[in-house]
Amino acid sequence: MRASVGYTIVASTSASGELEGADFDKLVKLDNGMIFEFQTYNYFYVYHPDVIVFTKNITSPSGKSSTDYKLIIEDEDEVFDVIRIR
């Protein structure tokens, strides 16, 4: 499994407590203090899973830059689209 070409691993940590699926606008808090909001849906249940955080800096043709984030969660076969809250 891979996130996407051009993404860089910026953190390897764990989700705090239990994680009962991904749902639009649902928050996931990580042990390293990062907080993300899911932008996808997938039902699963894991307790204190390992999480890998990926980022990619994106620059639009107009010159505006932003950072895209993705998560890989232990035992899940999906790369999750997320927005970083903190």
N, C-alpha and C positions, 0 to 999 in steps of 0.2 A: 504494500500500500504506500502511496506517496501523495503528498499534498498537491503540488503543482510545480512546474518548472519555474525557477526564479525565486522561490520562497526560501527563507532562511529560518532555521530553528533558533528561537530566542529564549526559550525556557523549557525545562523538563521538571515537572512538579506533580502534584496530585490535586484532585478535586477535594474540597472540604466535605467530609461526611458522605451521605448517600446522594446518588445522582439518578433520578428517575426520569430518564428520557430528555430529549431535546424538543423544545416547542418554541415557536415564534415568540420573541420578547421574554423568554424565561432566562433568568440569570444563572450563571455558574460561577461560584467563588472558588478560587484556587488557593492552596496553602501558601503560595509565595505572595499573596496580597492582590494579585490580578483578579479582575472581575470582568466577565464577558456576558453578552446577551446573544442567545442563539438566533439565527436567521433561517433555520431549517427545522424540520420536524422528523423525529425518529424515536420510537419507543424502545427503551431498554431500562435495565436496572442494574446498577453496580454500586458497590460501597467503596469509597475512598480510592477511586481508580487513578492510575498514572495518566498524566496528560502531557502531550507535547504541543507547544505553542509555536506556530509558524507566522512569519510576517513577510510582506512584500511591499516595497514603496512603489507607488504608481503615480506617474505624471501625465496629466491630460494634455492634449494638443494645445490647449490655451495656457499651459504652464502651471496649472493648479496641481499641487501634490497632495496625496493622501496615503494612508497605510492600510493595507488589507490584512486581516487576520484569519487564521484557520486553526482548528484544534483537531488533534487525533486523540481519542479517548480509548484507554485500555480495553481490549476485547471487542471493540466495535469496528466494523468493516466500512466505515464511512468517514469522510473528512467533513468536519462541520464548519459551516460559514458562521462567523460571529462578528460582533462589533465590540470593541474594547470600551468598557465603562470606566475602569480604573486600572 
